[in-house]
Each structure stands twice: as C-alpha cells, then as structure tokens.
Amino acid sequence: MAVYQSPDLYQWIEAGLTVDEADLKSVNTGMNPAESPFVMKHPLNGRWILFLNGGYALSDDPLNFPAITPYPFKSGIHTFPEPRDEGLGTFYFAEEDGVGFAHEVIQVNGRWYLTGVVGTDGHTRLKFTPLEWTSDAFRCILPSS
C-alpha cells in the first residue's frame, strides 16, 4: 500500500510502502479485505492506526505497519453463491449483524463510530457501530456484546 506526503496538499510525493502484499493477505474476511484504507492517530495512545475492510494495524510509524490483525467481529463483503450483477449491487452482501465495509471512523457529540455499508437484499445502507477506544486498540459495541 503506497503512502504519499504533501507539504501543502497541492504537491505530492510518494513516501514509500506502508504495508506489503503478504501483510494484506493475512486477512481473511471475504472479498476485498484491503479495500477502503485510511489512517488516523489513536486518540488514547497517539499511535497510528490503519483501518481496512478486513482488519487493522497499529504502528508508531505511519510508513511502517505490521501485518494486518483481522477484526474480532464480522466485517467486509461477501458474494452470493451464484453472483449476477443486475446493475443493482445484487452480487454482494454485508450482514446486518456485522460492521459492513467501506469504513470510516467519525466522532459525533463526543461519541466515536465505525461506519460501514451493510445490506443483504441488494440494497445497501450506512450503519453506525459505536466504537470504544482501548489503551492498545479499540472495540466495537455490537448489539450482541
């Protein structure tokens, strides 16, 4: 996964690779486990945290992450047994009891959420799963927990 830096948000240079292909393949959560990457500072420990569809990694250096740790909850997208694209997105699904895919982390009124796209009927919705920061990483507060 390539990383770029900019002194002014106008001019960009490639800074290097932050995660290599073998580290990304360590995640097994359905299709596109390395899709939708984003990096942010962990609000409690100040380390960098890389989020992907299928897992996360923590590092002191945003240009050098270790192998991806799979999420301890259901995440990502999966294909139907006999996929067929009808132009309606009916060839994949993300279970409602998971956090979905295409994540972002947002803060609203002092509360943190992991957003994700979910849907099993060919129609997708945006889900907001409450997120709680821990000293070493985070946990999602799912209805079953």
Chimera marker file (.cmm) of the C-alpha trace (Angstrom):
<marker_set name="trace">
<marker id="1" x="0.000" y="0.000" z="0.000" r="1" g="1" b="0" radius="0.5"/>
<marker id="2" x="1.652" y="3.199" z="-1.162" r="1" g="1" b="0" radius="0.5"/>
<marker id="3" x="1.826" y="6.304" z="1.031" r="1" g="1" b="0" radius="0.5"/>
<marker id="4" x="2.110" y="9.850" z="-0.267" r="1" g="1" b="0" radius="0.5"/>
<marker id="5" x="3.127" y="13.032" z="1.542" r="1" g="1" b="0" radius="0.5"/>
<marker id="6" x="2.438" y="16.670" z="0.810" r="1" g="1" b="0" radius="0.5"/>
<marker id="7" x="3.817" y="19.853" z="2.346" r="1" g="1" b="0" radius="0.5"/>
<marker id="8" x="0.883" y="21.912" z="1.055" r="1" g="1" b="0" radius="0.5"/>
<marker id="9" x="-1.857" y="19.489" z="-0.114" r="1" g="1" b="0" radius="0.5"/>
<marker id="10" x="-1.054" y="20.573" z="-3.680" r="1" g="1" b="0" radius="0.5"/>
<marker id="11" x="2.253" y="18.858" z="-4.415" r="1" g="1" b="0" radius="0.5"/>
<marker id="12" x="2.520" y="15.160" z="-3.515" r="1" g="1" b="0" radius="0.5"/>
<marker id="13" x="5.455" y="12.751" z="-3.432" r="1" g="1" b="0" radius="0.5"/>
<marker id="14" x="5.488" y="9.007" z="-2.838" r="1" g="1" b="0" radius="0.5"/>
<marker id="15" x="6.909" y="8.326" z="0.630" r="1" g="1" b="0" radius="0.5"/>
<marker id="16" x="7.065" y="4.542" z="0.346" r="1" g="1" b="0" radius="0.5"/>
<marker id="17" x="5.061" y="1.439" z="1.116" r="1" g="1" b="0" radius="0.5"/>
<marker id="18" x="3.341" y="1.128" z="4.465" r="1" g="1" b="0" radius="0.5"/>
<marker id="19" x="2.020" y="-2.451" z="4.199" r="1" g="1" b="0" radius="0.5"/>
<marker id="20" x="3.187" y="-5.100" z="1.763" r="1" g="1" b="0" radius="0.5"/>
<marker id="21" x="1.057" y="-7.615" z="-0.118" r="1" g="1" b="0" radius="0.5"/>
<marker id="22" x="1.836" y="-10.523" z="2.230" r="1" g="1" b="0" radius="0.5"/>
<marker id="23" x="0.658" y="-8.486" z="5.231" r="1" g="1" b="0" radius="0.5"/>
<marker id="24" x="-2.614" y="-7.660" z="3.476" r="1" g="1" b="0" radius="0.5"/>
<marker id="25" x="-3.235" y="-11.287" z="2.524" r="1" g="1" b="0" radius="0.5"/>
<marker id="26" x="-3.114" y="-12.286" z="6.182" r="1" g="1" b="0" radius="0.5"/>
<marker id="27" x="-6.690" y="-11.031" z="6.461" r="1" g="1" b="0" radius="0.5"/>
<marker id="28" x="-9.446" y="-13.479" z="5.531" r="1" g="1" b="0" radius="0.5"/>
<marker id="29" x="-12.813" y="-11.739" z="5.713" r="1" g="1" b="0" radius="0.5"/>
<marker id="30" x="-14.410" y="-12.199" z="2.322" r="1" g="1" b="0" radius="0.5"/>
<marker id="31" x="-13.914" y="-10.038" z="-0.736" r="1" g="1" b="0" radius="0.5"/>
<marker id="32" x="-11.613" y="-7.004" z="-0.830" r="1" g="1" b="0" radius="0.5"/>
<marker id="33" x="-10.196" y="-7.232" z="2.720" r="1" g="1" b="0" radius="0.5"/>
<marker id="34" x="-7.690" y="-4.472" z="1.934" r="1" g="1" b="0" radius="0.5"/>
<marker id="35" x="-10.225" y="-2.097" z="0.411" r="1" g="1" b="0" radius="0.5"/>
<marker id="36" x="-11.055" y="1.334" z="1.829" r="1" g="1" b="0" radius="0.5"/>
<marker id="37" x="-7.839" y="2.020" z="3.745" r="1" g="1" b="0" radius="0.5"/>
<marker id="38" x="-7.483" y="5.033" z="5.994" r="1" g="1" b="0" radius="0.5"/>
<marker id="39" x="-5.065" y="6.037" z="8.734" r="1" g="1" b="0" radius="0.5"/>
<marker id="40" x="-5.627" y="8.136" z="11.834" r="1" g="1" b="0" radius="0.5"/>
<marker id="41" x="-3.989" y="8.808" z="15.191" r="1" g="1" b="0" radius="0.5"/>
<marker id="42" x="-5.284" y="6.633" z="18.017" r="1" g="1" b="0" radius="0.5"/>
<marker id="43" x="-6.876" y="9.180" z="20.410" r="1" g="1" b="0" radius="0.5"/>
<marker id="44" x="-5.602" y="7.492" z="23.595" r="1" g="1" b="0" radius="0.5"/>
<marker id="45" x="-2.121" y="6.196" z="22.827" r="1" g="1" b="0" radius="0.5"/>
<marker id="46" x="-1.076" y="8.502" z="19.963" r="1" g="1" b="0" radius="0.5"/>
<marker id="47" x="-0.030" y="5.612" z="17.711" r="1" g="1" b="0" radius="0.5"/>
<marker id="48" x="-1.071" y="5.412" z="14.080" r="1" g="1" b="0" radius="0.5"/>
<marker id="49" x="-3.920" y="3.039" z="13.269" r="1" g="1" b="0" radius="0.5"/>
<marker id="50" x="-4.618" y="1.723" z="9.778" r="1" g="1" b="0" radius="0.5"/>
<marker id="51" x="-8.188" y="0.572" z="9.119" r="1" g="1" b="0" radius="0.5"/>
<marker id="52" x="-9.155" y="-1.674" z="6.199" r="1" g="1" b="0" radius="0.5"/>
<marker id="53" x="-12.290" y="-3.625" z="5.279" r="1" g="1" b="0" radius="0.5"/>
<marker id="54" x="-10.938" y="-6.760" z="6.889" r="1" g="1" b="0" radius="0.5"/>
<marker id="55" x="-8.757" y="-5.627" z="9.763" r="1" g="1" b="0" radius="0.5"/>
<marker id="56" x="-6.438" y="-3.058" z="11.282" r="1" g="1" b="0" radius="0.5"/>
<marker id="57" x="-2.825" y="-2.465" z="12.314" r="1" g="1" b="0" radius="0.5"/>
<marker id="58" x="-1.140" y="-0.170" z="14.849" r="1" g="1" b="0" radius="0.5"/>
<marker id="59" x="2.277" y="1.429" z="14.461" r="1" g="1" b="0" radius="0.5"/>
<marker id="60" x="4.459" y="4.201" z="15.832" r="1" g="1" b="0" radius="0.5"/>
<marker id="61" x="5.470" y="4.960" z="12.231" r="1" g="1" b="0" radius="0.5"/>
<marker id="62" x="2.753" y="5.681" z="9.621" r="1" g="1" b="0" radius="0.5"/>
<marker id="63" x="5.152" y="4.459" z="6.923" r="1" g="1" b="0" radius="0.5"/>
<marker id="64" x="5.686" y="1.044" z="8.515" r="1" g="1" b="0" radius="0.5"/>
<marker id="65" x="2.720" y="-1.033" z="9.703" r="1" g="1" b="0" radius="0.5"/>
<marker id="66" x="2.929" y="-4.677" z="10.800" r="1" g="1" b="0" radius="0.5"/>
<marker id="67" x="0.757" y="-7.450" z="9.363" r="1" g="1" b="0" radius="0.5"/>
<marker id="68" x="-2.961" y="-6.722" z="9.493" r="1" g="1" b="0" radius="0.5"/>
<marker id="69" x="-4.894" y="-8.039" z="12.501" r="1" g="1" b="0" radius="0.5"/>
<marker id="70" x="-8.306" y="-9.383" z="11.440" r="1" g="1" b="0" radius="0.5"/>
<marker id="71" x="-11.254" y="-7.754" z="13.196" r="1" g="1" b="0" radius="0.5"/>
<marker id="72" x="-12.720" y="-9.809" z="16.061" r="1" g="1" b="0" radius="0.5"/>
<marker id="73" x="-16.191" y="-9.157" z="14.628" r="1" g="1" b="0" radius="0.5"/>
<marker id="74" x="-17.931" y="-9.722" z="11.295" r="1" g="1" b="0" radius="0.5"/>
<marker id="75" x="-16.756" y="-7.310" z="8.637" r="1" g="1" b="0" radius="0.5"/>
<marker id="76" x="-16.322" y="-6.995" z="4.893" r="1" g="1" b="0" radius="0.5"/>
<marker id="77" x="-18.400" y="-8.043" z="1.928" r="1" g="1" b="0" radius="0.5"/>
<marker id="78" x="-19.198" y="-11.479" z="0.552" r="1" g="1" b="0" radius="0.5"/>
<marker id="79" x="-20.568" y="-12.665" z="-2.765" r="1" g="1" b="0" radius="0.5"/>
<marker id="80" x="-23.782" y="-14.563" z="-3.244" r="1" g="1" b="0" radius="0.5"/>
<marker id="81" x="-23.272" y="-18.258" z="-4.096" r="1" g="1" b="0" radius="0.5"/>
<marker id="82" x="-24.248" y="-17.528" z="-7.713" r="1" g="1" b="0" radius="0.5"/>
<marker id="83" x="-23.436" y="-13.840" z="-8.204" r="1" g="1" b="0" radius="0.5"/>
<marker id="84" x="-25.087" y="-11.939" z="-11.009" r="1" g="1" b="0" radius="0.5"/>
<marker id="85" x="-24.843" y="-8.212" z="-11.371" r="1" g="1" b="0" radius="0.5"/>
<marker id="86" x="-28.197" y="-6.750" z="-12.346" r="1" g="1" b="0" radius="0.5"/>
<marker id="87" x="-26.928" y="-3.222" z="-12.019" r="1" g="1" b="0" radius="0.5"/>
<marker id="88" x="-28.430" y="-3.003" z="-8.540" r="1" g="1" b="0" radius="0.5"/>
<marker id="89" x="-25.479" y="-4.201" z="-6.487" r="1" g="1" b="0" radius="0.5"/>
<marker id="90" x="-27.117" y="-7.591" z="-6.004" r="1" g="1" b="0" radius="0.5"/>
<marker id="91" x="-23.866" y="-9.522" z="-6.399" r="1" g="1" b="0" radius="0.5"/>
<marker id="92" x="-22.604" y="-8.921" z="-2.859" r="1" g="1" b="0" radius="0.5"/>
<marker id="93" x="-23.866" y="-8.542" z="0.661" r="1" g="1" b="0" radius="0.5"/>
<marker id="94" x="-22.737" y="-7.444" z="4.107" r="1" g="1" b="0" radius="0.5"/>
<marker id="95" x="-24.617" y="-8.894" z="7.043" r="1" g="1" b="0" radius="0.5"/>
<marker id="96" x="-26.538" y="-6.528" z="9.304" r="1" g="1" b="0" radius="0.5"/>
<marker id="97" x="-25.015" y="-8.142" z="12.419" r="1" g="1" b="0" radius="0.5"/>
<marker id="98" x="-21.526" y="-7.057" z="11.332" r="1" g="1" b="0" radius="0.5"/>
<marker id="99" x="-19.952" y="-3.670" z="10.712" r="1" g="1" b="0" radius="0.5"/>
<marker id="100" x="-20.137" y="-3.858" z="6.920" r="1" g="1" b="0" radius="0.5"/>
<marker id="101" x="-17.466" y="-2.496" z="4.590" r="1" g="1" b="0" radius="0.5"/>
<marker id="102" x="-16.014" y="0.802" z="3.307" r="1" g="1" b="0" radius="0.5"/>
<marker id="103" x="-15.331" y="2.035" z="6.828" r="1" g="1" b="0" radius="0.5"/>
<marker id="104" x="-14.622" y="5.448" z="8.261" r="1" g="1" b="0" radius="0.5"/>
<marker id="105" x="-14.258" y="6.461" z="11.901" r="1" g="1" b="0" radius="0.5"/>
<marker id="106" x="-16.206" y="9.538" z="12.941" r="1" g="1" b="0" radius="0.5"/>
<marker id="107" x="-16.930" y="11.374" z="16.161" r="1" g="1" b="0" radius="0.5"/>
<marker id="108" x="-20.405" y="12.815" z="16.798" r="1" g="1" b="0" radius="0.5"/>
<marker id="109" x="-21.260" y="14.638" z="20.033" r="1" g="1" b="0" radius="0.5"/>
<marker id="110" x="-18.263" y="13.103" z="21.794" r="1" g="1" b="0" radius="0.5"/>
<marker id="111" x="-19.113" y="9.533" z="20.737" r="1" g="1" b="0" radius="0.5"/>
<marker id="112" x="-16.999" y="7.538" z="18.257" r="1" g="1" b="0" radius="0.5"/>
<marker id="113" x="-18.476" y="5.353" z="15.489" r="1" g="1" b="0" radius="0.5"/>
<marker id="114" x="-17.156" y="2.955" z="12.870" r="1" g="1" b="0" radius="0.5"/>
<marker id="115" x="-19.288" y="3.493" z="9.791" r="1" g="1" b="0" radius="0.5"/>
<marker id="116" x="-19.919" y="0.714" z="7.312" r="1" g="1" b="0" radius="0.5"/>
<marker id="117" x="-22.126" y="-0.192" z="4.406" r="1" g="1" b="0" radius="0.5"/>
<marker id="118" x="-24.456" y="-3.146" z="5.070" r="1" g="1" b="0" radius="0.5"/>
<marker id="119" x="-27.268" y="-4.866" z="3.199" r="1" g="1" b="0" radius="0.5"/>
<marker id="120" x="-28.284" y="-8.388" z="2.255" r="1" g="1" b="0" radius="0.5"/>
<marker id="121" x="-31.110" y="-7.659" z="-0.156" r="1" g="1" b="0" radius="0.5"/>
<marker id="122" x="-29.212" y="-5.927" z="-2.957" r="1" g="1" b="0" radius="0.5"/>
<marker id="123" x="-29.799" y="-2.546" z="-1.341" r="1" g="1" b="0" radius="0.5"/>
<marker id="124" x="-27.180" y="-1.006" z="0.903" r="1" g="1" b="0" radius="0.5"/>
<marker id="125" x="-27.453" y="1.222" z="3.937" r="1" g="1" b="0" radius="0.5"/>
<marker id="126" x="-24.952" y="3.099" z="6.079" r="1" g="1" b="0" radius="0.5"/>
<marker id="127" x="-24.549" y="1.652" z="9.570" r="1" g="1" b="0" radius="0.5"/>
<marker id="128" x="-23.007" y="3.450" z="12.561" r="1" g="1" b="0" radius="0.5"/>
<marker id="129" x="-21.463" y="0.992" z="15.037" r="1" g="1" b="0" radius="0.5"/>
<marker id="130" x="-20.415" y="2.561" z="18.363" r="1" g="1" b="0" radius="0.5"/>
<marker id="131" x="-16.665" y="2.341" z="18.864" r="1" g="1" b="0" radius="0.5"/>
<marker id="132" x="-14.810" y="2.474" z="22.166" r="1" g="1" b="0" radius="0.5"/>
<marker id="133" x="-11.073" y="3.207" z="22.271" r="1" g="1" b="0" radius="0.5"/>
<marker id="134" x="-8.928" y="0.982" z="24.473" r="1" g="1" b="0" radius="0.5"/>
<marker id="135" x="-5.345" y="1.636" z="25.534" r="1" g="1" b="0" radius="0.5"/>
<marker id="136" x="-3.995" y="-0.717" z="22.874" r="1" g="1" b="0" radius="0.5"/>
<marker id="137" x="-6.615" y="-0.572" z="20.085" r="1" g="1" b="0" radius="0.5"/>
<marker id="138" x="-10.442" y="-0.353" z="20.085" r="1" g="1" b="0" radius="0.5"/>
<marker id="139" x="-13.596" y="-2.413" z="20.331" r="1" g="1" b="0" radius="0.5"/>
<marker id="140" x="-16.899" y="-2.097" z="18.551" r="1" g="1" b="0" radius="0.5"/>
<marker id="141" x="-20.018" y="-2.217" z="20.670" r="1" g="1" b="0" radius="0.5"/>
<marker id="142" x="-22.271" y="-4.578" z="18.750" r="1" g="1" b="0" radius="0.5"/>
<marker id="143" x="-25.811" y="-5.374" z="19.929" r="1" g="1" b="0" radius="0.5"/>
<marker id="144" x="-24.784" y="-8.919" z="20.870" r="1" g="1" b="0" radius="0.5"/>
<marker id="145" x="-21.860" y="-7.755" z="23.073" r="1" g="1" b="0" radius="0.5"/>
<link id1="1" id2="2" r="1" g="1" b="0" radius="0.2"/>
<link id1="2" id2="3" r="1" g="1" b="0" radius="0.2"/>
<link id1="3" id2="4" r="1" g="1" b="0" radius="0.2"/>
<link id1="4" id2="5" r="1" g="1" b="0" radius="0.2"/>
<link id1="5" id2="6" r="1" g="1" b="0" radius="0.2"/>
<link id1="6" id2="7" r="1" g="1" b="0" radius="0.2"/>
<link id1="7" id2="8" r="1" g="1" b="0" radius="0.2"/>
<link id1="8" id2="9" r="1" g="1" b="0" radius="0.2"/>
<link id1="9" id2="10" r="1" g="1" b="0" radius="0.2"/>
<link id1="10" id2="11" r="1" g="1" b="0" radius="0.2"/>
<link id1="11" id2="12" r="1" g="1" b="0" radius="0.2"/>
<link id1="12" id2="13" r="1" g="1" b="0" radius="0.2"/>
<link id1="13" id2="14" r="1" g="1" b="0" radius="0.2"/>
<link id1="14" id2="15" r="1" g="1" b="0" radius="0.2"/>
<link id1="15" id2="16" r="1" g="1" b="0" radius="0.2"/>
<link id1="16" id2="17" r="1" g="1" b="0" radius="0.2"/>
<link id1="17" id2="18" r="1" g="1" b="0" radius="0.2"/>
<link id1="18" id2="19" r="1" g="1" b="0" radius="0.2"/>
<link id1="19" id2="20" r="1" g="1" b="0" radius="0.2"/>
<link id1="20" id2="21" r="1" g="1" b="0" radius="0.2"/>
<link id1="21" id2="22" r="1" g="1" b="0" radius="0.2"/>
<link id1="22" id2="23" r="1" g="1" b="0" radius="0.2"/>
<link id1="23" id2="24" r="1" g="1" b="0" radius="0.2"/>
<link id1="24" id2="25" r="1" g="1" b="0" radius="0.2"/>
<link id1="25" id2="26" r="1" g="1" b="0" radius="0.2"/>
<link id1="26" id2="27" r="1" g="1" b="0" radius="0.2"/>
<link id1="27" id2="28" r="1" g="1" b="0" radius="0.2"/>
<link id1="28" id2="29" r="1" g="1" b="0" radius="0.2"/>
<link id1="29" id2="30" r="1" g="1" b="0" radius="0.2"/>
<link id1="30" id2="31" r="1" g="1" b="0" radius="0.2"/>
<link id1="31" id2="32" r="1" g="1" b="0" radius="0.2"/>
<link id1="32" id2="33" r="1" g="1" b="0" radius="0.2"/>
<link id1="33" id2="34" r="1" g="1" b="0" radius="0.2"/>
<link id1="34" id2="35" r="1" g="1" b="0" radius="0.2"/>
<link id1="35" id2="36" r="1" g="1" b="0" radius="0.2"/>
<link id1="36" id2="37" r="1" g="1" b="0" radius="0.2"/>
<link id1="37" id2="38" r="1" g="1" b="0" radius="0.2"/>
<link id1="38" id2="39" r="1" g="1" b="0" radius="0.2"/>
<link id1="39" id2="40" r="1" g="1" b="0" radius="0.2"/>
<link id1="40" id2="41" r="1" g="1" b="0" radius="0.2"/>
<link id1="41" id2="42" r="1" g="1" b="0" radius="0.2"/>
<link id1="42" id2="43" r="1" g="1" b="0" radius="0.2"/>
<link id1="43" id2="44" r="1" g="1" b="0" radius="0.2"/>
<link id1="44" id2="45" r="1" g="1" b="0" radius="0.2"/>
<link id1="45" id2="46" r="1" g="1" b="0" radius="0.2"/>
<link id1="46" id2="47" r="1" g="1" b="0" radius="0.2"/>
<link id1="47" id2="48" r="1" g="1" b="0" radius="0.2"/>
<link id1="48" id2="49" r="1" g="1" b="0" radius="0.2"/>
<link id1="49" id2="50" r="1" g="1" b="0" radius="0.2"/>
<link id1="50" id2="51" r="1" g="1" b="0" radius="0.2"/>
<link id1="51" id2="52" r="1" g="1" b="0" radius="0.2"/>
<link id1="52" id2="53" r="1" g="1" b="0" radius="0.2"/>
<link id1="53" id2="54" r="1" g="1" b="0" radius="0.2"/>
<link id1="54" id2="55" r="1" g="1" b="0" radius="0.2"/>
<link id1="55" id2="56" r="1" g="1" b="0" radius="0.2"/>
<link id1="56" id2="57" r="1" g="1" b="0" radius="0.2"/>
<link id1="57" id2="58" r="1" g="1" b="0" radius="0.2"/>
<link id1="58" id2="59" r="1" g="1" b="0" radius="0.2"/>
<link id1="59" id2="60" r="1" g="1" b="0" radius="0.2"/>
<link id1="60" id2="61" r="1" g="1" b="0" radius="0.2"/>
<link id1="61" id2="62" r="1" g="1" b="0" radius="0.2"/>
<link id1="62" id2="63" r="1" g="1" b="0" radius="0.2"/>
<link id1="63" id2="64" r="1" g="1" b="0" radius="0.2"/>
<link id1="64" id2="65" r="1" g="1" b="0" radius="0.2"/>
<link id1="65" id2="66" r="1" g="1" b="0" radius="0.2"/>
<link id1="66" id2="67" r="1" g="1" b="0" radius="0.2"/>
<link id1="67" id2="68" r="1" g="1" b="0" radius="0.2"/>
<link id1="68" id2="69" r="1" g="1" b="0" radius="0.2"/>
<link id1="69" id2="70" r="1" g="1" b="0" radius="0.2"/>
<link id1="70" id2="71" r="1" g="1" b="0" radius="0.2"/>
<link id1="71" id2="72" r="1" g="1" b="0" radius="0.2"/>
<link id1="72" id2="73" r="1" g="1" b="0" radius="0.2"/>
<link id1="73" id2="74" r="1" g="1" b="0" radius="0.2"/>
<link id1="74" id2="75" r="1" g="1" b="0" radius="0.2"/>
<link id1="75" id2="76" r="1" g="1" b="0" radius="0.2"/>
<link id1="76" id2="77" r="1" g="1" b="0" radius="0.2"/>
<link id1="77" id2="78" r="1" g="1" b="0" radius="0.2"/>
<link id1="78" id2="79" r="1" g="1" b="0" radius="0.2"/>
<link id1="79" id2="80" r="1" g="1" b="0" radius="0.2"/>
<link id1="80" id2="81" r="1" g="1" b="0" radius="0.2"/>
<link id1="81" id2="82" r="1" g="1" b="0" radius="0.2"/>
<link id1="82" id2="83" r="1" g="1" b="0" radius="0.2"/>
<link id1="83" id2="84" r="1" g="1" b="0" radius="0.2"/>
<link id1="84" id2="85" r="1" g="1" b="0" radius="0.2"/>
<link id1="85" id2="86" r="1" g="1" b="0" radius="0.2"/>
<link id1="86" id2="87" r="1" g="1" b="0" radius="0.2"/>
<link id1="87" id2="88" r="1" g="1" b="0" radius="0.2"/>
<link id1="88" id2="89" r="1" g="1" b="0" radius="0.2"/>
<link id1="89" id2="90" r="1" g="1" b="0" radius="0.2"/>
<link id1="90" id2="91" r="1" g="1" b="0" radius="0.2"/>
<link id1="91" id2="92" r="1" g="1" b="0" radius="0.2"/>
<link id1="92" id2="93" r="1" g="1" b="0" radius="0.2"/>
<link id1="93" id2="94" r="1" g="1" b="0" radius="0.2"/>
<link id1="94" id2="95" r="1" g="1" b="0" radius="0.2"/>
<link id1="95" id2="96" r="1" g="1" b="0" radius="0.2"/>
<link id1="96" id2="97" r="1" g="1" b="0" radius="0.2"/>
<link id1="97" id2="98" r="1" g="1" b="0" radius="0.2"/>
<link id1="98" id2="99" r="1" g="1" b="0" radius="0.2"/>
<link id1="99" id2="100" r="1" g="1" b="0" radius="0.2"/>
<link id1="100" id2="101" r="1" g="1" b="0" radius="0.2"/>
<link id1="101" id2="102" r="1" g="1" b="0" radius="0.2"/>
<link id1="102" id2="103" r="1" g="1" b="0" radius="0.2"/>
<link id1="103" id2="104" r="1" g="1" b="0" radius="0.2"/>
<link id1="104" id2="105" r="1" g="1" b="0" radius="0.2"/>
<link id1="105" id2="106" r="1" g="1" b="0" radius="0.2"/>
<link id1="106" id2="107" r="1" g="1" b="0" radius="0.2"/>
<link id1="107" id2="108" r="1" g="1" b="0" radius="0.2"/>
<link id1="108" id2="109" r="1" g="1" b="0" radius="0.2"/>
<link id1="109" id2="110" r="1" g="1" b="0" radius="0.2"/>
<link id1="110" id2="111" r="1" g="1" b="0" radius="0.2"/>
<link id1="111" id2="112" r="1" g="1" b="0" radius="0.2"/>
<link id1="112" id2="113" r="1" g="1" b="0" radius="0.2"/>
<link id1="113" id2="114" r="1" g="1" b="0" radius="0.2"/>
<link id1="114" id2="115" r="1" g="1" b="0" radius="0.2"/>
<link id1="115" id2="116" r="1" g="1" b="0" radius="0.2"/>
<link id1="116" id2="117" r="1" g="1" b="0" radius="0.2"/>
<link id1="117" id2="118" r="1" g="1" b="0" radius="0.2"/>
<link id1="118" id2="119" r="1" g="1" b="0" radius="0.2"/>
<link id1="119" id2="120" r="1" g="1" b="0" radius="0.2"/>
<link id1="120" id2="121" r="1" g="1" b="0" radius="0.2"/>
<link id1="121" id2="122" r="1" g="1" b="0" radius="0.2"/>
<link id1="122" id2="123" r="1" g="1" b="0" radius="0.2"/>
<link id1="123" id2="124" r="1" g="1" b="0" radius="0.2"/>
<link id1="124" id2="125" r="1" g="1" b="0" radius="0.2"/>
<link id1="125" id2="126" r="1" g="1" b="0" radius="0.2"/>
<link id1="126" id2="127" r="1" g="1" b="0" radius="0.2"/>
<link id1="127" id2="128" r="1" g="1" b="0" radius="0.2"/>
<link id1="128" id2="129" r="1" g="1" b="0" radius="0.2"/>
<link id1="129" id2="130" r="1" g="1" b="0" radius="0.2"/>
<link id1="130" id2="131" r="1" g="1" b="0" radius="0.2"/>
<link id1="131" id2="132" r="1" g="1" b="0" radius="0.2"/>
<link id1="132" id2="133" r="1" g="1" b="0" radius="0.2"/>
<link id1="133" id2="134" r="1" g="1" b="0" radius="0.2"/>
<link id1="134" id2="135" r="1" g="1" b="0" radius="0.2"/>
<link id1="135" id2="136" r="1" g="1" b="0" radius="0.2"/>
<link id1="136" id2="137" r="1" g="1" b="0" radius="0.2"/>
<link id1="137" id2="138" r="1" g="1" b="0" radius="0.2"/>
<link id1="138" id2="139" r="1" g="1" b="0" radius="0.2"/>
<link id1="139" id2="140" r="1" g="1" b="0" radius="0.2"/>
<link id1="140" id2="141" r="1" g="1" b="0" radius="0.2"/>
<link id1="141" id2="142" r="1" g="1" b="0" radius="0.2"/>
<link id1="142" id2="143" r="1" g="1" b="0" radius="0.2"/>
<link id1="143" id2="144" r="1" g="1" b="0" radius="0.2"/>
<link id1="144" id2="145" r="1" g="1" b="0" radius="0.2"/>
</marker_set>
